[in-house]
Every structure is written in C-alpha cells, then in structure tokens.
Amino acid sequence: MYPLLFRAVLSRFDPESAHHAGMAVIRALGAPPFSWITRAVAAPGPGLQVQALGLTFDSPFGVAAGFDKNAIGVRGLAALGFGHVEVGTVTAIPQEGNPKPRLFRLVEDRAVINRMGFNNAGADAAVRRLEKLRRRRPKTVVGVNIGKSRVVDVENATADYVSSALALAPLADYLAVNVSSPNTPGLRGLQAVETLAPLLRAVKIAADRTPLLVKIAPDLSDDEIQAIARMAVAEGLDGIIAHNTTISRDGLRTDAATVEAAGAGGLSGAPLRERSMEVLRVVRDAVPSDFCVVSVGGVETASDVRERLDAGATLVQGYTAFLYRGPLWARQINRGLRRR
C-alpha cells in the first residue's frame, strides 16, 4: 500500500517539505493516545534485545543520524519500533545549513542525495529538548551525533566538538563524533589518524562516562579504515559507526542527467549496500569482538539487518529506506527478525 502511495502522491512533493510533514506525523504518534496504539502495533517484542555500550536496546535496528536533527521526534520513532534513535547532527552553534534545494530522491535507485549541511538549532536547543525528553523517560536508547560548526575553522574543530560534548553528553545514552559528512567543507580531512586521535581524545574527556563512538566515511580506503578502527580501540572509544553517505555515483540506474542535476552531496540508500558490507567486515576484523560496531548503509529489509548482524555488526541503523518503505518499516524489520 505505502509504496503505491509514495509513487502516486508523496514522490510529487519536494523531498524536504515531505520530510517535515512526515516528522509532524511522527511527533503526533509519540503523544498519547496515539503513542499507546502505535506502540501496541509496532513494539519490537520479545527476543530482540541487544546489550551494547552498557545499554539495553529493545531491537538491534535503529534510526541513523540525519532523520531527527533536532531531537523532536524521538518518542514517535520509539513508538514505531526503532530500538534506538541517533539524533543530530548537532553543532555547537545553530546553523541553517546549505541553500535549498538540498535533498533529492533517486527513486529508481531507492536512494537519496543530500547536501543539507548540518542544518540544526544548535546544542543549547538540543539540550532543552533532551532535558524535557529525559523527564518523560523515553522508551528507547537516544544517541547524539555531534559535528563541527560551519563557521568554526578546521584548526579550531576540537574546541568546537568539546563544547558540544560537554553540553550534550550528560543527556545522551551515547555520543557519536561525525567527521565524515561530505557537506561541511574540510570536515572529512579530520579523519586522518594524526588529526583524529587528539580530537577524539579531547572529546572523550569531555564525554566523561558517556559512551563515545566515531562515524567514518565509506570513501576511505580499507587501509585507512583499519587504521582508524585500531586507533579508536587504542584511544578507548566504545565503538565505530560504519558509515556515512558516499560521494561516489557509481552503479546508479537513475539517468545521468538527473544525477548531475542533483549536484554535489552525499548519496545514501540501496546503492551503498555492497560497500557497507565491505566496510563492516574491514572494521570488524580490526577491532576486538566486544567492540561495538554499528552498520549503516543500504539497509532495507530484515534480511539486510540479519546479514549485518551475522557479519559482526552489534547494531544496525537505517534512514533512507524509511522514505520508500513507510511508517511501518521498523515493525516490518522487527517482525522479520523475530521470524528468523
């Protein structure tokens, strides 16, 4: 039903406007009495719990950063059956992001190109929302993804990340350091080990007891990924999120003119599936068995999630397929996992 509705109606709307409309519905589903009904229909159910990062996840499947940038839809997403919600990316300084249009569907590929540019209301606003959320005791794990403020020079990035970590770590179940978005100038350069290690060291001190993970790009070489993974272990991090969007446009079925018209930005969705599995295996081989590895990219079905878990992922995240699968996506995946 939903795929037909998407193709016939929803795909005609501007992607960013459609996202905001969808988020309004999700927020409504997180408030009583709608939340009671939604949770009764979509709760993960028994047998799917995962212990990781010192936390209990009701399902191994959660929402990747980027979907709920400002921590406004957590309760609704939890009611829909996601085992965790990673909010953000949050920056220390509020920012509008890149000029619109900045979000583009590639329907034939079940993919999206975005160059949002960390549009968010800033760390102080996120603190207020998370404080309110904590008072209501959310029924899901809430991670916070932090990034560099655009107005801050790369050489001052560490202080900027530390500022966000100090504010947000006390309210987060875990923190994720985003150094891999392609939409903030100079950001991916921070992934060089000699630059990344001191940054993560400083953020870890600021995070105190809150588990800390780093999110990497799929466009790194396997050797670079291994080096970051080993460094993360050596620096005492708690996990790696593998991975962010890609700047590659290889293997797309969408016609070249449409892809070119969309322009620069990170590609997400089904085309990342193969590379995502490769990156997962590289990371898993480089870290201890109890090190948390979160796999992201090209996940659509319960079989995809199971494949990631079997390949060594501790947790799995999705985002883009939500657009194509609809509001019962997490429910479908959780039911499929239970059947397995």
C-alpha positions as CSV (number, residue, x, y, z in Angstrom):
1,M,0.0,0.0,0.0
2,Y,2.6,2.6,1.1
3,P,4.9,2.1,-2.0
4,L,1.9,2.8,-4.3
5,L,1.0,5.8,-2.2
6,F,4.6,7.0,-2.4
7,R,4.9,6.7,-6.1
8,A,1.5,8.2,-6.9
9,V,1.4,11.0,-4.4
10,L,4.3,11.6,-2.0
11,S,7.0,11.5,-4.6
12,R,5.5,14.5,-6.2
13,F,6.2,16.7,-3.1
14,D,9.5,18.4,-2.5
15,P,11.6,16.0,-0.5
16,E,12.5,18.3,2.3
17,S,8.9,19.5,2.7
18,A,7.7,15.9,2.6
19,H,10.2,15.1,5.4
20,H,8.9,17.9,7.6
21,A,5.3,16.8,7.0
22,G,6.3,13.2,7.9
23,M,8.1,14.4,11.0
24,A,4.9,16.2,12.1
25,V,3.0,12.9,11.9
26,I,5.8,11.1,13.8
27,R,5.7,13.6,16.6
28,A,1.9,13.1,16.9
29,L,2.4,9.4,17.1
30,G,4.7,9.9,20.1
31,A,2.0,11.6,22.2
32,P,-0.9,9.8,24.0
33,P,-3.3,8.4,23.0
34,F,-1.7,7.8,19.6
35,S,1.5,6.5,21.2
36,W,-0.4,3.8,23.0
37,I,-1.9,2.5,19.8
38,T,1.3,2.8,17.8
39,R,3.4,1.1,20.4
40,A,0.9,-1.8,20.7
41,V,1.1,-2.3,16.9
42,A,4.8,-1.7,16.4
43,A,6.7,-2.6,19.6
44,P,9.8,-4.8,18.8
45,G,8.5,-7.6,21.1
46,P,10.5,-10.2,23.0
47,G,13.7,-11.8,21.9
48,L,15.3,-8.9,20.1
49,Q,17.1,-7.2,22.9
50,V,20.8,-6.4,22.5
51,Q,23.3,-5.5,25.2
52,A,25.8,-2.9,24.0
53,L,27.6,0.1,25.3
54,G,26.4,-0.8,28.7
55,L,22.8,-0.2,27.5
56,T,19.8,-2.4,26.6
57,F,18.5,-2.0,23.1
58,D,15.0,-3.4,22.6
59,S,15.9,-4.1,19.0
60,P,19.2,-4.1,17.1
61,F,17.7,-1.8,14.5
62,G,17.6,2.0,15.0
63,V,17.4,5.3,13.2
64,A,20.6,6.8,11.9
65,A,21.5,10.5,12.5
66,G,20.1,12.9,10.0
67,F,16.5,11.9,10.3
68,D,15.7,13.7,13.5
69,K,18.3,16.6,13.5
70,N,16.7,18.5,16.5
71,A,15.5,15.7,18.8
72,I,11.9,16.4,18.2
73,G,10.6,13.0,17.0
74,V,12.2,10.6,19.4
75,R,9.1,9.5,21.2
76,G,7.3,8.8,17.9
77,L,10.2,6.9,16.4
78,A,10.4,4.8,19.6
79,A,6.7,4.1,19.4
80,L,7.2,3.0,15.7
81,G,9.5,0.2,16.9
82,F,13.1,1.5,16.5
83,G,15.5,0.2,19.1
84,H,17.4,3.4,19.3
85,V,17.3,6.9,17.8
86,E,20.5,8.8,17.0
87,V,19.6,12.5,16.9
88,G,21.6,15.2,15.1
89,T,23.9,16.0,13.7
90,V,24.0,18.7,16.4
91,T,26.6,21.6,16.2
92,A,27.6,23.9,19.0
93,I,26.4,26.9,17.0
94,P,23.0,26.9,15.4
95,Q,23.1,26.9,11.6
96,E,20.7,26.9,8.6
97,G,22.7,24.6,6.5
98,N,23.3,24.8,2.8
99,P,21.0,26.7,0.4
100,K,17.9,24.9,-0.9
101,P,17.1,22.7,-2.8
102,R,19.5,20.3,-1.0
103,L,17.7,17.0,-0.8
104,F,17.0,14.9,-3.9
105,R,15.3,11.5,-4.5
106,L,16.7,8.9,-6.9
107,V,13.6,6.8,-7.0
108,E,14.9,4.2,-9.5
109,D,17.8,3.5,-7.1
110,R,15.8,3.8,-3.9
111,A,18.4,6.4,-2.9
112,V,18.8,10.0,-1.8
113,I,21.4,12.7,-2.4
114,N,21.6,15.3,0.3
115,R,23.8,18.3,0.9
116,M,21.9,19.5,4.0
117,G,25.0,20.9,5.7
118,F,24.2,20.1,9.4
119,N,21.1,22.3,9.5
120,N,20.1,22.3,13.2
121,A,19.1,24.6,16.0
122,G,22.3,24.1,17.9
123,A,23.5,22.4,21.1
124,D,21.6,24.7,23.5
125,A,18.3,24.0,21.8
126,A,19.1,20.2,21.8
127,V,19.9,20.4,25.5
128,R,16.5,21.9,26.3
129,R,14.7,19.2,24.2
130,L,16.7,16.3,25.6
131,E,16.1,17.6,29.2
132,K,12.4,17.6,28.5
133,L,12.6,14.2,26.9
134,R,14.5,12.7,29.8
135,R,11.8,13.9,32.2
136,R,9.4,11.8,30.2
137,R,11.6,8.7,30.3
138,P,11.8,7.7,26.6
139,K,11.3,4.1,25.9
140,T,14.4,3.9,23.6
141,V,18.1,4.5,23.6
142,V,18.9,8.0,22.5
143,G,22.3,8.7,20.9
144,V,23.5,12.2,20.0
145,N,25.6,12.8,16.9
146,I,27.8,15.9,17.1
147,G,29.6,17.7,14.2
148,K,31.7,20.8,13.5
149,S,30.0,24.2,13.3
150,R,30.4,25.6,9.8
151,V,31.7,29.0,11.0
152,V,34.5,27.4,13.0
153,D,37.8,26.9,11.2
154,V,39.0,23.3,10.9
155,E,42.0,24.1,13.0
156,N,39.6,25.0,15.9
157,A,37.4,22.0,15.4
158,T,38.5,20.2,18.6
159,A,37.3,23.0,20.9
160,D,34.0,23.1,18.9
161,Y,33.4,19.4,19.4
162,V,34.3,19.6,23.0
163,S,31.8,22.4,23.6
164,S,29.0,20.2,22.1
165,A,30.2,17.1,24.1
166,L,30.2,19.0,27.4
167,A,26.7,20.2,26.9
168,L,25.1,17.0,25.4
169,A,27.0,14.1,27.0
170,P,25.1,14.2,30.3
171,L,21.8,13.8,28.4
172,A,22.9,11.3,25.8
173,D,23.0,7.5,26.1
174,Y,25.9,7.7,23.8
175,L,27.8,10.3,21.7
176,A,28.8,9.9,18.1
177,V,31.5,12.2,16.6
178,N,30.7,12.9,13.0
179,V,33.9,13.7,11.0
180,S,32.6,12.1,7.8
181,S,29.8,14.2,6.3
182,P,30.7,15.4,2.8
183,N,28.6,18.5,3.2
184,T,30.8,20.6,5.6
185,P,34.0,22.0,4.0
186,G,37.2,20.4,5.3
187,L,35.3,18.0,7.7
188,R,36.4,14.8,6.1
189,G,40.1,15.8,6.4
190,L,39.7,15.3,10.1
191,Q,39.6,11.6,9.5
192,A,43.4,11.4,9.1
193,V,44.6,9.4,12.1
194,E,47.1,12.0,13.2
195,T,44.4,14.6,13.3
196,L,41.5,12.5,14.5
197,A,43.3,10.9,17.5
198,P,43.8,14.1,19.5
199,L,40.3,15.3,18.6
200,L,38.7,12.1,19.9
201,R,41.0,12.1,23.0
202,A,39.7,15.6,23.9
203,V,36.1,14.7,23.2
204,K,36.4,11.5,25.3
205,I,37.5,13.5,28.3
206,A,34.6,15.9,27.8
207,A,32.1,13.0,27.4
208,D,33.3,11.5,30.7
209,R,31.3,8.3,31.3
210,T,29.1,8.6,28.3
211,P,30.0,6.0,25.6
212,L,31.8,7.6,22.7
213,L,31.7,6.4,19.0
214,V,33.2,7.8,15.8
215,K,31.3,7.8,12.5
216,I,33.5,7.3,9.4
217,A,33.1,7.7,5.6
218,P,32.8,4.8,3.1
219,D,35.1,6.5,0.7
220,L,38.2,5.9,2.7
221,S,40.5,3.1,1.6
222,D,40.3,-0.2,3.5
223,D,43.8,0.6,5.0
224,E,42.6,4.0,6.2
225,I,39.5,2.4,7.8
226,Q,41.7,-0.2,9.5
227,A,43.9,2.5,10.9
228,I,41.0,4.5,12.3
229,A,39.5,1.3,13.8
230,R,42.7,0.4,15.6
231,M,43.2,4.0,16.8
232,A,39.7,4.1,18.2
233,V,40.4,1.0,20.2
234,A,43.7,2.3,21.4
235,E,42.1,5.6,22.4
236,G,39.5,3.8,24.5
237,L,36.5,4.6,22.4
238,D,33.4,2.5,22.7
239,G,32.5,1.9,19.1
240,I,32.5,2.9,15.4
241,I,29.6,3.8,13.2
242,A,30.3,2.5,9.7
243,H,29.3,4.5,7.8
244,N,28.2,7.9,6.5
245,T,27.0,8.8,3.0
246,T,29.2,8.5,-0.1
247,I,30.4,11.0,-2.7
248,S,30.5,8.2,-5.3
249,R,27.9,7.9,-8.0
250,D,29.0,4.5,-9.3
251,G,26.5,1.9,-10.4
252,L,23.3,4.1,-10.3
253,R,20.3,3.2,-12.5
254,T,18.9,6.7,-12.5
255,D,19.7,8.5,-15.7
256,A,23.0,10.5,-15.7
257,A,21.3,13.9,-16.4
258,T,19.1,13.6,-13.3
259,V,22.0,12.6,-11.1
260,E,24.1,15.5,-12.5
261,A,21.2,17.9,-11.9
262,A,21.1,16.9,-8.2
263,G,24.7,18.1,-7.9
264,A,27.1,17.6,-5.0
265,G,26.2,15.9,-1.8
266,G,26.2,12.5,0.0
267,L,24.5,9.6,-1.6
268,S,22.6,7.2,0.7
269,G,20.2,4.2,0.2
270,A,20.3,0.9,-1.6
271,P,23.4,1.6,-3.8
272,L,25.6,1.6,-0.7
273,R,24.7,-1.9,0.3
274,E,27.8,-3.7,-1.1
275,R,30.3,-1.1,0.1
276,S,28.6,-1.0,3.5
277,M,29.1,-4.8,3.9
278,E,32.8,-4.4,2.9
279,V,33.4,-1.6,5.4
280,L,31.7,-3.6,8.1
281,R,34.0,-6.6,7.5
282,V,37.1,-4.4,7.5
283,V,36.2,-2.8,10.8
284,R,35.1,-6.0,12.5
285,D,38.4,-7.6,11.5
286,A,40.4,-4.7,13.1
287,V,38.7,-4.5,16.5
288,P,38.0,-6.8,19.4
289,S,34.9,-9.0,19.4
290,D,33.3,-6.9,22.2
291,F,33.9,-3.6,20.5
292,C,30.6,-2.0,19.3
293,V,30.3,-1.7,15.5
294,V,27.2,0.0,14.1
295,S,26.5,-0.8,10.5
296,V,24.7,1.8,8.3
297,G,24.1,2.0,4.6
298,G,21.8,0.3,2.1
299,V,19.6,-1.4,4.8
300,E,16.0,-2.1,3.7
301,T,14.8,-5.5,5.0
302,A,15.0,-7.8,7.9
303,S,17.3,-10.0,5.8
304,D,19.6,-7.0,5.3
305,V,19.7,-6.4,9.1
306,R,20.3,-10.1,9.8
307,E,23.2,-10.2,7.2
308,R,24.9,-7.3,9.0
309,L,24.5,-8.9,12.4
310,D,25.8,-12.2,11.0
311,A,28.8,-10.3,9.6
312,G,29.7,-8.9,13.0
313,A,27.6,-5.7,13.5
314,T,26.5,-5.1,17.0
315,L,23.7,-2.8,15.9
316,V,22.3,-1.7,12.6
317,Q,20.9,1.7,11.5
318,G,18.8,2.9,8.6
319,Y,17.3,6.1,7.3
320,T,16.8,6.4,3.5
321,A,14.6,3.3,3.2
322,F,12.2,4.9,5.6
323,L,11.2,7.2,2.7
324,Y,10.4,4.3,0.5
325,R,9.1,1.7,3.0
326,G,6.9,4.0,5.1
327,P,6.0,4.4,8.8
328,L,5.8,0.6,9.5
329,W,9.3,0.0,8.3
330,A,10.8,-0.8,11.7
331,R,7.8,-3.0,12.5
332,Q,8.4,-5.0,9.3
333,I,12.1,-5.5,10.2
334,N,11.5,-6.4,13.8
335,R,8.8,-9.0,12.8
336,G,11.2,-10.4,10.2
337,L,14.0,-10.7,12.7
338,R,11.7,-12.5,15.2
339,R,10.7,-15.0,12.5
340,R,14.4,-15.8,11.9
